Amino acid sequence: MGQPTDVDNVARFGRDVTIFDTTLRDGEQSPGISLDAREKVEIAEQLARLQVDVIEAGFSAASGGDFDAVKAVAETIGNAPRAAQGPGGSEGESDHREPPVIAALARAMPGDIEAAAKSLAPAKRHRIHTFLSTSDIHRKYMLQASEDEILTQTMESVALAKTFTDDVEFSPQDATRTDFEFLVDIVAAAVEAGATTVNIPDTVGYALPHDFGRWIADLHTRIPDIHAKGVVISVHCHNDLGLAVANSLEAVRNGARQVEVAVNGIGERAGNCSLEEVVMAIRTRADLLGVEHGLHTPELTRTSRLVSSLTGYSVQKNKAVVGQNAFAHESGIHQHGVLADRLTYEIMDAEQVGAKGAQIVLGKHSGRHAFFAAVDTLGFDLEPEEKQSAFVRFKELADKKGEVSSEDVRAIVIAETHVTAGDDYELVSLEVSSRTDEAPRASVVVRLVDADVASGLDKQAGDVVTAEETGDGMVDAACGAIRRAVGRDEVSLVSFQVSAVTGGIDALGEVTVTVEVEDGQRFTGRGVSTDIVDASARAYLDALNRSRRLEHRSDEFRP
C-alpha cells in the first residue's frame, strides 16, 4: 500500500490550515530587534487585520518587559473581534470573527507556565505553548536529562498548562535531530497529557522536504490518538538551508494543519518560515495542495512594511510576494508578455497581496484634514497628540520636498509615534560642517528627559546639554557628539543602513543603526529625514533610548 495522496489527506485531516504567527516572539529574537509593548500591540493589531489565527505575543517569563508586552497584546487584541473580510477587502456590517488566539511561550517549567497563564489571562482565547528539548545533543549539553526524565517532564508540564487553559501546545525542541522512535514516544505522551496541538519544530533548519513530510505522515500513522482526539499537528521550520517554506508545505501535504510563520521570515539565525510566502503558496497552488487558510491577503504588503519599519530589518528587493521587485518587469520580452496578458509572467495578482493601490499625494498646502485622512487610510490609529506631532513633521517635510507620498507619510508617522515614546534623551538641534581640508565637525543639543540620566550628568530633568565632536564623516561626528552629550562612551556602532523611502532626489531617507552597549546587548534605532545626517542622528539617539528603556525594566518576573 502506497503513501496517502493529497486528496486522501485532505479528506482525513480537513482543508483548513491554521496560521500561527510568531513574529512577536521568535521574530523578535533576531539580533538587534527589541520591540516594546506599544510596538508589539501595533504589529498585533495589523496581524489581526490580516486575519492571522494565532498570535504568539512573546516569552512571558523572559523579563518583566516581555510579560507586560504579552499582557498588553492579550488585553487589546485578545478581546477585539476581527471584521470578516472577503477577497476584495469589503467588511460585513455584522459579520465578525472571534478575536485571534493569543499565545505565549513557556519552558516546561512551573514558573514559566504560570507566568504565561497570568500574562494571557485578559485574552478571550489564549494558548500556552510549552516546549522541551528532546534531541540527544540538546539533552546531553543543555539538560543533562535521560529520556525517561524528558517524558515525565513533558507530561507534567502539559498537565499543568491544562489547569490554566484548554488550549495547550507542546513542542519537542530540535525534533528533526531527535531519534524518531523517541519522538513518537514524546508526541504520544504530550497527546495523552492533554495537548491540543503538538508542534514538530525543525529548530535548526536541518530537515529536507521529503524526509520531513514522511515524519509527519508516520507520526499520524504511529499514534492513532492524534486523529482520535482531534489533536492538530503543527510545524515550525527554520530557514538555515533555505527550506523553511518547502518543508512547511510538504508537512501540510502530509497532514500538518498548523504552520508557524513570521512576517518577512525574520527570526533566529536565517529566520523562520515566511508568512507571506507560505500563505500565497497555499492560495496559488490550491489545485495541488487542496487546503485553504482564512488570511485576508490584501493586508500582506502593509504588514510586511510595518514589521520592517518597526524592527529595522529591511526587505530585500527581490523578496518573494512582498519585495519591491516582486511584480516588476525589466526584460523587454517580459514587458511585452505582461502588456499582452499579465498571466504570461505573473502567477499572482498584485492586488491580492496589497501591492498596488491609490497613492496619497500631499503637499505644503495640505491641511490637517487631508493629512489625518491619509494617516487613517494607511491604517494608523493615533492619539490626538500623536497626530499633531506627525502633522508638524509632515509640514516640515512638505516645505522641503513639495509632494509627499503615502510612503513618506507612513515613515514620518512611525518615526514620530515610536521614537519619542518613553525616551530619556531628546534631540533638540544638530549642526554639522565639513571641508575638504578639515575633519567633519558636529554640534548637538540634547534634552535630558529622565531625572536619573540628568542627575548623572549633574543636570536636572528637562535641562539641555551641548556637545561637539569631530569624526571620519559627518555621520560619525554627529554620533560622537551625541555619545559625548549623553555620557555613553561605551556604546559602539555595529551596523548602519540607509534606504530611500521613495524615489527622486528629494526622497525621504530612512536610516537604521544597530549599537552595542558594554554588556554586549544590541539595539536597533530608526530615523527619517530628507537630510541623511539628521536621520542618522535620530536613529542613533533612538537606539540609545531603547537601551535605556531596557535598563528601566526589571529582569525579574512581575505578576
C-alpha positions in Angstrom: 0.0 0.0 0.0 1.5 3.4 -1.1 1.6 6.7 0.7 -1.7 8.5 1.0 -2.4 11.0 -1.8 -3.0 14.8 -1.2 -6.7 14.0 -1.8 -6.7 11.3 0.8 -5.0 13.6 3.3 -7.5 16.4 2.7 -10.3 14.0 3.3 -8.7 12.7 6.5 -7.3 15.9 8.1 -9.6 18.6 6.6 -9.0 21.6 4.4 -8.4 24.3 6.9 -4.8 25.3 7.8 -4.2 27.4 10.9 -1.7 30.2 10.6 0.3 30.7 13.8 2.4 33.9 13.7 5.5 34.1 15.8 6.8 37.4 14.6 6.5 38.9 18.1 8.3 36.0 19.8 10.7 34.2 17.5 10.9 37.1 15.1 11.9 39.4 17.9 14.8 37.1 18.8 16.6 38.3 15.6 19.8 40.2 16.7 19.2 43.9 17.2 15.4 43.7 17.4 13.8 44.9 20.7 10.1 45.7 20.5 8.4 47.4 23.4 4.9 46.7 24.4 3.4 49.5 22.3 5.2 48.3 19.1 4.1 44.7 19.8 0.5 45.9 20.1 0.7 47.8 16.9 2.1 44.8 15.0 -0.5 42.5 16.6 -3.3 44.9 15.5 -2.1 44.6 11.9 -1.8 40.8 12.3 -5.5 40.8 13.4 -6.4 42.8 10.3 -4.5 40.2 8.3 -6.8 37.6 10.0 -4.0 35.6 11.5 -5.4 32.7 13.6 -2.9 32.6 16.4 -0.5 35.4 17.6 2.4 34.3 19.7 3.0 37.5 21.6 6.2 36.6 23.4 8.0 34.7 26.1 6.3 35.9 29.3 8.9 34.6 31.8 11.9 36.1 29.9 11.6 39.5 31.6 9.2 41.9 33.1 9.1 43.8 29.8 8.1 40.6 27.9 5.4 39.8 30.5 4.0 43.3 30.1 4.0 43.2 26.3 2.2 39.8 26.2 -0.4 41.1 28.7 -0.9 44.3 26.6 -1.5 42.2 23.5 -3.8 39.9 25.4 -5.8 42.9 26.7 -6.2 44.8 23.5 -6.0 42.3 20.5 -7.3 39.3 22.5 -10.7 40.9 23.1 -11.3 42.8 19.8 -13.4 40.9 17.2 -11.9 40.9 13.7 -14.1 42.2 10.9 -14.7 39.4 8.4 -13.4 40.5 5.1 -14.0 39.0 1.6 -11.4 38.6 -1.2 -12.0 42.2 -2.2 -11.4 43.6 1.2 -15.0 44.5 2.0 -16.2 44.3 5.6 -19.5 42.9 6.5 -21.6 45.1 8.8 -22.4 42.5 11.3 -20.2 39.5 10.2 -17.2 39.4 12.6 -14.8 36.7 13.6 -13.7 35.8 17.1 -10.5 37.6 18.2 -7.3 35.8 17.4 -5.9 33.3 19.9 -3.1 34.9 21.9 -0.3 32.6 22.7 2.8 32.8 25.0 5.9 30.6 25.0 6.9 28.8 28.2 9.7 26.3 29.0 8.4 23.1 30.5 8.8 24.6 34.0 6.1 25.6 36.5 7.3 29.2 36.8 7.3 29.8 33.1 3.9 28.2 32.6 2.4 30.2 35.5 3.9 33.4 34.1 2.4 32.7 30.7 -1.0 32.0 32.2 -1.0 35.2 34.1 0.0 37.3 31.2 -2.5 35.7 28.9 -5.5 35.8 31.3 -7.1 39.0 29.8 -7.5 37.4 26.4 -10.8 35.9 25.4 -9.0 33.0 23.7 -5.4 32.1 24.8 -2.9 29.3 24.4 0.1 28.2 26.5 2.9 27.0 24.2 5.3 24.9 26.3 8.5 23.3 25.0 11.3 21.0 26.0 14.5 19.8 24.2 14.4 16.2 23.0 17.4 15.6 20.7 20.5 13.7 22.0 22.7 16.8 21.6 20.3 19.1 23.4 19.7 16.6 26.2 23.4 16.0 26.7 24.7 19.6 26.6 21.7 21.6 27.7 19.6 19.5 30.0 21.7 16.6 31.3 18.5 14.5 31.3 17.5 11.0 30.4 14.7 10.0 28.0 12.5 8.9 30.9 13.1 12.3 32.7 12.1 14.1 29.5 9.0 12.0 29.1 7.9 12.7 32.7 8.6 16.5 32.4 6.6 16.6 29.1 3.5 15.1 30.7 3.8 17.2 33.9 4.2 20.5 32.0 1.3 19.8 29.6 -0.9 18.7 32.6 0.0 21.9 34.5 -0.8 24.1 31.5 -4.1 22.4 31.1 -5.1 23.6 34.6 -5.0 27.2 33.2 -6.4 26.7 29.7 -7.9 24.0 27.4 -5.7 25.2 24.6 -2.2 23.8 25.1 0.6 23.4 22.6 3.7 21.3 23.1 6.9 21.4 21.1 9.8 18.9 21.3 12.6 21.3 20.6 15.1 20.1 17.9 12.6 17.5 16.8 14.3 16.8 13.5 17.5 15.8 15.2 15.7 13.6 17.7 15.7 9.8 17.4 12.4 9.2 15.6 11.3 6.4 18.0 11.8 8.7 21.0 10.0 11.4 19.1 7.0 9.1 18.7 7.1 8.4 22.5 7.3 12.2 23.3 4.4 13.1 21.0 2.3 10.3 22.3 3.0 11.4 25.9 2.0 15.0 25.1 -1.2 13.8 23.5 -2.0 11.6 26.4 -1.4 14.5 28.8 -3.9 16.7 27.0 -2.0 18.7 24.4 -4.4 20.0 21.8 -1.6 20.9 19.4 1.7 19.2 19.0 4.3 21.2 17.1 7.2 19.5 15.3 9.9 22.1 15.1 12.8 22.0 12.7 14.7 24.1 15.2 18.0 24.4 13.4 16.7 24.1 9.8 18.2 20.6 9.3 15.3 18.8 7.6 14.8 18.1 3.9 11.3 18.3 2.5 10.7 14.6 1.5 12.1 13.4 4.8 10.2 15.9 6.9 6.9 15.1 5.2 7.5 11.4 5.8 8.0 12.1 9.5 4.7 14.0 9.7 2.8 11.2 7.9 4.5 8.5 10.1 3.5 10.3 13.4 -0.1 10.2 12.3 0.2 6.5 11.5 2.1 5.5 14.6 -0.1 7.5 17.1 -3.8 6.9 16.4 -4.8 9.1 19.3 -3.7 12.2 17.3 -6.6 11.7 14.9 -9.0 10.1 17.5 -8.6 13.1 19.9 -8.6 15.8 17.2 -5.0 16.9 18.0 -3.5 19.3 15.5 0.0 18.6 14.2 1.9 21.8 13.7 5.3 22.6 12.1 7.8 25.3 12.9 10.6 25.4 10.3 13.8 27.4 10.3 15.5 28.6 7.2 19.1 27.6 7.7 19.2 25.7 4.4 16.6 28.0 2.7 14.0 25.2 3.0 11.6 26.5 5.7 8.7 27.2 3.3 9.3 24.0 1.3 9.4 21.9 4.5 6.3 23.5 5.8 4.3 22.9 2.6 5.5 19.3 2.5 4.3 18.9 6.1 0.9 20.3 5.1 0.7 17.8 2.3 1.3 15.0 4.8 -1.3 16.1 7.4 0.1 19.1 9.3 -2.8 21.5 9.8 -0.9 24.4 11.5 2.0 26.3 10.1 4.1 28.6 12.4 5.5 31.6 10.5 6.9 35.1 10.8 6.4 38.2 8.7 9.2 38.7 6.2 10.7 35.4 7.5 12.5 37.1 10.4 13.8 35.0 13.4 16.7 33.3 14.9 19.8 33.0 12.6 18.5 32.7 9.0 14.9 33.2 10.1 11.6 31.3 10.1 9.1 30.2 7.5 7.9 33.3 5.8 4.3 34.1 6.4 3.6 35.8 3.1 5.3 33.1 1.1 3.6 30.1 2.6 0.1 31.6 2.6 0.4 32.7 -1.0 1.8 29.2 -2.0 -1.3 27.6 -0.4 -3.6 30.1 -2.1 -1.9 30.0 -5.5 -1.4 26.2 -5.7 -4.7 25.2 -4.2 -5.0 22.9 -7.2 -2.3 20.7 -5.8 -2.4 21.2 -2.0 -6.2 21.2 -1.7 -6.1 23.2 1.5 -7.0 26.7 2.5 -6.5 29.4 5.1 -8.5 32.4 6.2 -6.0 35.2 5.8 -7.0 38.5 4.2 -4.1 38.6 1.8 -4.5 42.2 0.6 -3.0 43.2 4.0 0.2 41.3 3.4 2.3 44.1 1.9 1.2 46.6 4.6 2.0 44.0 7.3 5.5 43.4 5.8 6.3 47.1 5.6 5.1 47.8 9.2 7.2 45.0 10.6 10.2 46.1 8.5 9.9 49.7 9.8 9.5 48.7 13.5 12.2 46.1 13.6 14.7 47.9 11.4 15.0 44.8 9.2 14.7 45.8 5.6 13.0 43.6 3.0 15.3 42.6 0.1 14.1 44.0 -3.2 13.6 40.5 -4.8 11.8 39.1 -1.8 9.0 36.8 -2.9 5.5 38.2 -2.6 6.3 41.5 -0.8 9.6 42.6 -2.2 9.8 45.8 -4.2 10.5 43.8 -7.4 8.0 41.0 -6.8 5.8 42.4 -9.6 8.4 44.4 -11.5 9.4 43.6 -15.1 12.5 45.0 -16.8 13.3 42.5 -19.6 11.7 43.6 -22.9 10.4 40.1 -23.5 8.8 40.0 -20.1 7.3 43.5 -20.6 5.9 42.5 -23.9 4.2 39.4 -22.4 2.8 41.3 -19.4 1.4 44.1 -21.6 -0.3 41.4 -23.7 -1.6 39.4 -20.7 -0.4 39.7 -17.1 -0.6 35.9 -16.6 2.3 35.4 -19.1 4.8 36.2 -16.3 2.8 36.7 -13.1 1.3 33.9 -11.1 -0.4 36.2 -8.6 -2.4 39.4 -8.9 -0.5 42.2 -7.2 -3.8 43.4 -5.6 -4.1 40.0 -3.9 -1.2 40.9 -1.7 -1.9 44.6 -1.4 1.0 45.6 -3.6 -1.0 48.3 -5.5 -3.4 50.9 -4.5 -4.2 54.6 -4.8 -1.1 56.8 -3.9 -1.8 59.6 -1.5 -0.2 62.8 -2.8 0.0 65.6 -0.3 1.9 68.9 -0.3 2.7 72.0 1.7 -0.8 73.4 1.1 -2.5 70.4 2.5 -4.2 70.9 5.9 -4.8 68.7 8.9 -8.0 67.1 7.4 -6.2 65.8 4.3 -3.2 64.6 6.3 -5.3 62.9 9.0 -7.4 61.2 6.3 -4.1 59.9 4.7 -3.0 58.6 8.1 -6.3 56.8 8.6 -6.2 55.3 5.1 -2.8 53.9 5.9 -4.3 52.0 8.9 -2.8 54.0 11.8 -4.9 54.7 14.9 -3.2 57.6 16.6 -3.9 59.6 19.7 -4.7 63.4 19.1 -1.2 64.5 20.3 0.5 61.9 18.1 -1.4 63.1 15.1 -0.4 66.7 15.9 3.3 65.7 16.3 3.2 63.8 13.0 1.5 66.7 11.3 4.2 69.1 12.3 6.9 66.8 10.8 4.7 66.4 7.7 4.6 70.2 7.2 8.4 70.4 7.7 8.9 67.7 5.1 6.4 69.3 2.6 8.2 72.6 2.8 11.4 70.8 1.8 10.2 68.5 -1.0 6.8 69.7 -2.2 4.9 66.5 -2.8 4.6 64.0 0.0 3.7 60.4 -0.9 1.9 57.7 1.1 5.2 56.1 1.9 6.6 59.4 3.2 3.5 59.7 5.4 4.0 56.1 6.7 7.6 56.8 7.6 7.1 60.0 9.4 4.1 58.7 11.4 6.2 55.7 12.5 9.1 57.9 13.4 7.0 60.4 15.4 4.9 57.9 17.3 7.7 55.5 18.2 11.0 57.4 18.6 9.7 59.8 21.3 7.6 57.4 23.4 9.2 57.0 26.9 12.6 58.4 25.7 15.3 59.6 28.1 17.0 61.7 25.5 15.5 64.1 23.0 17.4 65.7 20.1 16.8 69.5 20.1 19.2 70.5 17.3 22.1 69.3 15.2 24.6 71.4 13.3 27.3 69.8 11.1 30.1 71.2 9.0 32.7 69.7 6.6 35.6 71.0 4.5 38.0 69.1 2.3 41.0 70.1 4.5 39.4 69.6 7.9 37.8 66.8 9.8 34.0 67.0 9.8 32.5 68.5 12.9 29.1 68.2 14.6 27.4 70.1 17.4 24.3 68.7 19.1 21.9 69.9 21.7 20.2 67.1 23.6 17.4 67.5 26.2 17.7 65.2 29.2 14.2 63.9 29.9 14.9 61.3 32.6 15.8 62.6 36.1 18.4 59.8 36.8 20.2 60.5 33.5 20.2 64.2 34.2 21.5 63.7 37.7 24.3 61.5 36.4 25.4 64.4 34.3 25.0 67.0 37.1 21.8 68.3 35.5 18.1 68.3 36.1 15.3 66.7 34.1 14.4 69.0 31.2 17.9 70.6 31.0 19.7 70.6 27.7 23.4 69.7 27.1 25.5 70.8 24.2 28.5 68.7 22.9 30.8 68.9 19.9 32.8 66.1 18.2 34.8 65.5 15.0 34.7 62.3 13.1 35.7 60.4 9.9 32.5 61.8 8.3 29.5 64.0 9.2 27.5 61.0 10.4 30.4 59.7 12.6 30.8 63.2 14.0 27.1 63.5 14.8 27.0 60.1 16.6 30.2 61.0 18.5 28.7 64.3 19.6 25.5 62.5 20.8 27.6 60.0 22.7 29.5 62.8 24.4 26.4 64.7 25.2 24.6 61.8 27.0 27.8 60.3 28.6 27.6 57.0 26.8 31.2 56.5 25.7 30.8 52.7 26.0 28.4 52.5 23.0 29.7 51.3 19.7 28.1 51.4 16.3 27.7 47.9 14.9 25.8 48.5 11.6 24.5 51.4 9.6 22.0 51.2 6.8 20.4 53.9 4.6 17.4 53.5 2.3 15.2 55.9 0.3 11.6 55.7 1.4 10.6 57.0 -2.1 12.3 57.8 -5.4 13.8 61.1 -6.5 16.5 63.4 -5.4 14.3 64.8 -2.6 13.4 61.4 -1.3 12.8 60.9 2.4 15.7 58.9 3.7 15.4 56.2 6.4 18.4 55.3 8.4 18.6 52.1 10.6 21.5 51.7 13.0 22.5 49.0 15.4 24.5 49.8 18.5 26.2 47.6 21.1 26.5 48.6 24.7 29.1 47.5 27.2 27.3 44.3 28.2 27.2 43.1 24.6 23.5 43.7 24.1 22.5 45.2 20.8 19.7 47.7 20.0 18.3 48.9 16.7 17.2 52.5 16.1 15.5 54.3 13.2 15.3 57.8 11.9 13.8 59.5 8.9 14.5 62.8 7.3 15.3 64.4 3.9 18.8 65.0 5.4 20.7 61.8 5.9 22.9 63.2 8.7 19.8 64.3 10.6 18.1 60.9 10.0 21.3 59.2 11.2 21.4 61.3 14.4 17.8 60.5 15.1 18.3 56.8 14.5 21.4 56.7 16.8 19.6 58.5 19.6 16.6 56.2 19.1 18.9 53.2 19.7 20.3 54.8 22.8 16.8 55.4 24.1 15.9 51.8 23.5 18.9 50.7 25.5 17.8 52.9 28.4 14.2 51.6 28.3 15.6 48.1 28.8 17.6 49.3 31.8 14.4 50.6 33.3 12.8 47.2 33.1 13.2 44.7 35.9 14.8 41.4 34.8 12.7 39.7 37.5 9.2 38.4 36.7 6.5 40.9 37.6 3.0 39.4 38.2 
